[in-house]
Amino acid sequence: YLDVELSCDCGHTHYVPIKGVEIGPGAIEKLPEYTKKFGYKKPFIICDEITYKIAARRCAELLESEGIACTVHILRHLGFDEATLGEIVIYLPSDCDLMIGVGTGSITDMLRYSSFKLRLPCFTVATGAPMDGFSAGIGIMNVNNLKKTMNAHTTELIIGDTDILRTAPYRMTVAGFGDLIGKITCLNDWELARIINGEHYCGRIVELVHNCVSDALTLVPKIKERDGEALGSVMKGLVLSGAAISLYGNSRPASGAEHHMSHYWETIMEQRGESHAMHGEQVAVGTCLVLMLIEELGKVQPDFERAKEYASSYDAAAWEKEITRAYGTAADEILEIEKTADKNGVEKRLARIDSMEKHWEEIRKQLSTLPSAKYMTDLLNEVGCPCHPAQIGIDTATLRDTFLYCKETRVRYTIFRMADDIGLLDELSDRVIEKLKK
């Protein structure tokens, strides 16, 4: 998939601009070789205090030993927002021709976004494997108190040194596994969007992501042992699922309702001044919750006439009031999304309901392909990953708001919007919450 244009039956030409991936023991030693190979002479390394000690210092030593002058900057602003971007711009050397990010999720996102804005190429040296953003062409950052997906560079080189990955906190590895597991419900959302809305769909990319997940499911025993080969496989799966984002041009292949839950939790908890769980942990919990909601949906037969009445009674003012309450200081951004997309508009809802009624048996068949919530919770328990919202600090009131309103963080169609379209999201959410209490 690297640096090759792929003509596809889906009608799109896919391309991943990554030029190199090195995953394995001692992979960091290849950094100078790639830097010279790609013709760069003045790298700027960004890291934090922890990743400096883990790998950034070694990166600088390796580069300088090969006669490549580099500058290292340890970030002080770790909100990964406008202030972090400003710090990077201030300390960027005027003769820099390459940016290198040493770290994991947030540093990688800021690297790829800042390099995109500065029109500079970038490399990534991973110090852990907690998420799939290494190879994506998008970045997540805080803008006006809301987690937003921003256009970003795809890194030209990814280094995953398994000797370093093995030293990462086990929780970080488990989070990466959790992020991979989330692709199960994410791909289901894409199938629903294809069936209901006729959304463009690429079977080749879906197969790629499915294979990443299938491979991960076989690794659970070895992951617990911190087996280097298993950790390398997790890293490979994360890189490939991230590459799927670049292949498709947006995050549809890797992010669905389970990710929207994560984005909402981070937005709300940061407003409260509370620390939140790692992204992959949140995604794992979200995946279990989505599967629970789907199981509850399978127990009911939608009343489509009632759904149409519900859709026609939509009260935009009441919705805005609830969004203002549920999103706090991030509400303006959510209201702006709706103003542009009109995803809650009555006409669009009625069209989706008509399509659902027409294709309901196909929808049911698709939902029946998913694993049970019990299978997923047992699997996550085995590897030591959170699977219950209480394990990541989510109380009942926040959880209910999450079910009802996290779908508004993106325009993307998911199982939550489908359940809301047919007027069942409140009821199904309450059922899941009652089960969780027991």
C-alpha positions in Angstrom: 0.0 0.0 0.0 3.0 2.4 0.4 3.3 5.2 -2.0 1.3 3.4 -4.8 -1.9 4.5 -6.5 -4.5 1.8 -6.4 -7.4 1.8 -8.9 -10.4 0.2 -7.2 -13.7 -1.4 -8.1 -15.4 1.1 -5.8 -14.7 3.8 -8.4 -12.0 5.6 -6.5 -8.3 5.7 -6.9 -6.7 5.1 -3.4 -3.3 6.4 -2.4 -1.3 6.3 0.8 1.7 8.8 0.7 3.7 6.8 3.4 7.1 6.0 1.9 8.4 3.7 4.7 7.4 1.6 7.7 9.8 0.0 10.0 8.4 -2.2 12.8 10.6 -4.6 14.7 13.5 -4.8 17.2 16.0 -2.0 16.7 13.9 -0.2 14.1 14.9 3.2 15.5 18.4 2.7 14.2 17.0 3.2 10.7 16.0 6.8 11.3 19.3 8.4 9.8 19.1 6.1 6.8 15.6 7.2 5.9 16.4 10.8 6.6 19.3 10.7 4.1 17.4 8.6 1.6 14.6 11.1 1.4 17.1 14.0 1.2 16.4 15.9 4.5 19.2 17.8 6.3 17.6 19.9 9.1 15.1 17.8 11.1 13.1 19.4 14.0 12.1 16.8 16.6 9.1 17.5 18.9 8.4 15.4 22.0 7.4 15.8 25.6 9.6 15.2 28.7 8.8 11.5 28.9 9.2 10.7 25.2 12.4 12.7 25.2 14.0 10.2 27.6 12.4 7.2 25.9 13.4 7.8 22.3 13.8 11.5 21.2 17.2 11.8 22.8 18.3 8.6 21.0 16.9 9.9 17.7 19.0 13.1 18.0 22.1 11.0 18.8 21.6 8.8 15.8 21.0 11.7 13.5 24.0 13.7 14.7 26.3 10.6 14.6 25.5 10.5 10.8 26.3 14.2 10.4 22.6 15.3 10.3 22.1 18.5 12.3 18.8 18.5 14.2 16.9 20.5 16.8 14.9 18.9 19.6 12.0 20.7 21.3 10.3 19.4 24.4 6.7 20.6 24.3 5.4 22.6 27.4 1.8 23.0 26.2 0.3 19.6 26.3 -3.4 20.6 25.8 -2.8 19.8 22.1 -4.8 22.8 21.1 -4.2 26.3 19.6 -1.5 27.0 22.3 0.4 23.8 21.4 0.4 24.8 17.7 1.6 28.2 18.6 4.5 26.8 20.6 5.6 24.6 17.7 5.5 27.5 15.3 7.5 29.8 17.7 10.3 27.2 18.2 10.5 25.9 14.6 14.0 26.7 13.1 13.8 28.8 10.0 15.9 26.3 8.0 13.9 23.2 9.1 13.1 20.8 6.2 11.6 17.9 8.2 9.5 17.5 11.3 9.8 14.4 13.4 7.3 13.5 16.2 8.4 11.2 18.9 5.5 9.9 21.0 2.0 8.5 20.6 -1.5 9.8 19.9 -1.6 13.5 20.7 2.0 14.3 19.8 1.5 12.5 16.5 -1.7 14.4 15.7 -0.1 17.7 16.5 2.9 16.8 14.4 0.9 15.9 11.4 -1.4 18.9 11.7 1.3 21.5 12.3 3.5 20.1 9.5 0.4 20.3 7.2 -0.1 24.0 8.1 3.7 24.7 7.8 3.9 22.7 4.5 6.7 20.5 5.8 7.1 16.7 5.6 7.1 14.6 8.7 8.3 11.4 10.3 6.8 9.5 13.3 8.7 7.5 15.9 6.3 5.7 18.1 6.9 5.2 21.8 3.8 3.1 22.3 0.9 1.7 20.3 -2.3 3.1 21.9 -4.2 4.2 18.7 -4.4 4.1 14.9 -3.5 7.7 14.1 0.1 7.1 13.1 -0.7 6.6 9.5 -3.8 8.7 9.1 -4.2 11.8 7.0 -6.3 13.6 9.6 -5.5 14.8 13.1 -7.6 15.3 16.3 -7.0 18.5 18.3 -8.9 20.7 20.7 -10.4 23.8 19.0 -12.7 26.1 20.9 -13.1 23.4 23.6 -14.2 20.7 21.2 -12.3 17.7 19.8 -12.2 18.3 16.1 -11.0 16.3 13.1 -8.6 18.4 11.1 -6.9 17.8 7.7 -3.3 16.8 8.3 -0.3 15.4 6.6 0.2 11.7 6.4 3.6 10.9 7.8 6.3 9.8 5.3 7.9 7.3 7.7 6.6 5.3 10.7 9.1 3.7 13.1 7.8 1.2 15.6 10.7 -0.2 17.5 9.4 -3.2 19.4 12.2 -2.9 21.9 10.7 0.5 22.8 7.1 -0.6 22.5 7.7 -3.4 25.0 8.8 -0.8 27.6 5.6 1.2 27.2 3.0 1.0 30.0 0.9 -2.1 29.5 -2.1 0.1 29.7 -1.0 1.9 26.5 -0.7 -1.4 24.6 -4.2 -2.4 25.8 -5.6 0.9 24.6 -4.2 0.2 21.2 -5.9 -3.2 21.2 -9.1 -1.4 22.3 -8.9 1.0 19.4 -8.5 -1.9 16.9 -11.5 -3.6 18.4 -13.6 -0.5 17.8 -13.4 -1.1 14.0 -16.0 -3.8 14.5 -18.8 -1.4 15.3 -17.3 1.3 13.1 -17.5 -0.9 9.9 -21.1 -1.7 10.9 -21.9 2.0 10.8 -20.5 2.2 7.3 -22.6 -0.7 6.2 -25.7 1.0 7.7 -24.9 4.2 5.9 -24.5 2.3 2.6 -27.8 0.5 3.0 -29.9 3.5 4.3 -28.3 6.5 2.6 -26.5 4.9 -0.4 -23.2 6.2 1.0 -20.1 5.4 -1.1 -18.6 2.2 0.1 -15.3 0.4 -0.6 -15.2 -3.3 0.0 -11.5 -3.5 -0.5 -10.8 -1.1 2.4 -13.4 -2.8 4.6 -11.6 -6.1 4.0 -8.3 -4.5 4.9 -9.7 -3.2 8.2 -11.5 -6.5 9.0 -8.2 -8.4 8.6 -6.5 -6.0 11.0 -9.2 -6.8 13.6 -9.1 -10.5 12.9 -5.4 -10.7 13.4 -5.7 -8.7 16.7 -8.2 -11.2 18.1 -5.7 -14.0 17.8 -3.1 -12.1 19.9 -4.8 -11.8 23.3 -2.7 -14.4 25.1 0.6 -13.1 23.7 -0.3 -9.4 24.4 -0.6 -10.2 28.1 2.9 -11.6 28.0 4.3 -8.4 26.3 5.5 -10.6 23.5 7.5 -8.5 21.1 6.1 -10.2 18.0 2.5 -9.7 19.3 3.2 -6.0 20.0 4.6 -5.6 16.6 1.4 -7.1 15.1 -0.7 -4.7 17.1 1.4 -1.8 15.8 1.1 -3.2 12.3 -2.7 -3.4 12.7 -2.9 0.1 13.9 -0.8 1.4 11.1 -2.9 -0.5 8.5 -6.2 0.7 9.9 -4.8 4.2 10.0 -3.6 3.8 6.4 -7.2 2.9 5.5 -8.1 6.5 6.5 -5.6 7.8 4.0 -6.6 5.3 1.4 -10.2 6.4 1.6 -9.6 10.1 2.2 -11.4 10.4 5.5 -11.9 8.5 8.8 -15.0 6.5 7.8 -13.1 3.2 7.7 -11.9 3.6 11.3 -14.3 5.8 13.3 -18.0 5.4 14.1 -20.3 5.7 17.0 -17.8 4.2 19.4 -15.3 7.0 18.5 -18.1 9.7 18.8 -18.6 8.5 22.4 -14.9 9.0 23.1 -14.9 12.5 21.6 -17.8 13.5 23.7 -16.3 12.1 26.9 -13.0 13.9 26.4 -14.8 17.2 25.5 -17.0 17.1 28.7 -14.4 15.8 31.1 -11.9 18.4 30.0 -14.5 21.1 30.6 -14.9 19.7 34.1 -11.2 19.7 34.8 -11.2 15.9 35.1 -8.7 13.6 33.6 -10.1 11.1 31.1 -9.1 7.6 30.1 -6.9 6.9 27.1 -8.6 7.1 23.7 -8.3 3.4 23.0 -9.8 2.6 26.4 -12.7 4.8 25.7 -13.2 3.3 22.3 -13.2 -0.2 23.8 -15.9 0.8 26.3 -17.9 2.5 23.6 -17.7 -0.6 21.4 -19.3 -2.7 24.2 -22.0 -0.1 24.7 -22.8 0.1 21.0 -23.1 -3.7 20.9 -25.4 -3.7 23.9 -27.6 -1.1 22.2 -27.7 -3.1 19.0 -28.8 -6.2 21.0 -31.7 -4.2 22.6 -32.6 -3.0 19.1 -32.9 -6.6 18.0 -35.6 -7.2 20.5 -38.0 -4.7 19.0 -39.9 -4.2 15.7 -39.8 -0.5 14.7 -43.1 1.2 14.1 -42.2 3.2 11.0 -45.4 5.2 11.0 -44.8 6.3 14.5 -41.2 7.1 13.6 -42.4 9.4 10.9 -44.6 11.2 13.4 -41.7 11.5 15.7 -39.5 12.9 13.0 -42.2 15.4 11.9 -42.5 16.7 15.5 -38.8 17.7 15.6 -38.4 20.9 17.7 -35.2 22.6 16.6 -35.3 25.1 19.5 -35.7 22.4 22.1 -32.8 20.5 20.5 -30.6 23.5 20.6 -31.4 24.0 24.3 -30.4 20.4 25.1 -27.2 20.7 23.0 -26.3 23.9 25.0 -26.8 22.0 28.2 -25.1 18.8 27.2 -22.0 20.4 25.4 -21.4 23.4 27.6 -18.7 25.6 26.2 -18.4 23.4 23.1 -22.1 23.9 22.1 -21.5 26.6 19.6 -19.3 24.3 17.5 -22.0 21.6 17.5 -24.7 24.1 16.6 -22.6 25.3 13.7 -22.2 21.7 12.4 -26.0 21.3 12.4 -26.5 24.7 10.7 -24.3 23.5 7.8 -25.4 19.9 7.6 -29.1 20.0 8.6 -28.7 16.4 9.6 -31.7 16.6 11.9 -34.0 18.3 9.4 -37.4 16.7 9.0 -37.2 16.1 5.3 -33.9 14.3 5.6 -35.1 12.2 8.5 -38.3 11.1 6.7 -36.2 10.1 3.7 -33.9 8.0 5.9 -37.0 6.4 7.6 -38.5 5.4 4.2 -35.2 3.8 3.2 -35.0 1.9 6.5 -38.5 0.6 6.1 -37.7 -0.6 2.6 -34.4 -2.3 3.7 -35.2 -3.4 7.2 -34.5 -7.1 6.6 -31.1 -6.2 5.1 -30.4 -4.0 8.1 -31.4 -6.8 10.5 -29.2 -9.2 8.7 -26.2 -6.8 8.9 -26.7 -6.3 12.6 -26.9 -10.0 13.2 -23.3 -10.4 11.9 -21.9 -8.6 15.0 -20.4 -10.3 18.0 -22.3 -10.3 21.2 -21.6 -7.7 23.9 -20.7 -10.5 26.3 -18.0 -11.9 23.9 -16.5 -8.4 23.7 -16.5 -7.7 27.4 -15.0 -11.2 28.1 -12.3 -10.5 25.5 -11.5 -7.1 27.0 -11.5 -8.4 30.5 -9.0 -11.1 29.5 -6.6 -8.6 28.1 -7.1 -6.2 31.0 -8.9 -3.4 29.1 -11.9 -1.4 30.5 -15.3 -2.5 29.2 -17.7 -0.7 31.5 -18.2 3.1 31.6 -17.7 3.2 35.4 -14.2 1.9 34.9 -13.3 5.1 33.0 -15.1 7.5 35.2 -18.4 7.9 33.3 -21.4 8.4 35.6 -25.0 7.5 34.6 -26.1 11.1 33.8 -23.1 11.6 31.5 -23.6 8.2 29.9 -27.2 9.1 29.0 -26.2 12.4 27.5 -23.5 10.5 25.6 -26.1 8.1 24.0 -28.4 10.9 23.1 -26.0 13.6 21.9 -22.6 12.2 21.0 -23.8 11.6 17.4 -23.9 15.4 17.0 -20.1 15.7 17.1 -19.9 14.6 13.5 -22.2 14.6 10.4 -21.4 10.9 9.9 -24.3 8.4 10.0 -24.1 5.8 12.8 -26.3 3.3 14.7 -27.1 6.1 17.2 -28.6 8.3 14.4 -30.4 5.3 13.0 -32.0 4.6 16.4 -32.9 8.2 16.8 -34.4 8.4 13.4 -36.9 5.6 14.3 -37.6 7.2 17.7 -36.0 4.5 19.8 -32.7 6.0 21.0 -34.1 7.2 24.4 -35.7 3.8 25.1 -32.8 1.7 24.0 -30.3 3.9 25.9 -32.3 3.5 29.1 -32.4 -0.3 28.6 -28.6 -0.4 28.3 -28.1 1.8 31.3 -30.4 -0.4 33.4 -28.4 -3.4 32.4 -25.2 -1.8 33.3 -26.6 -1.0 36.8 -27.2 -4.7 37.3 
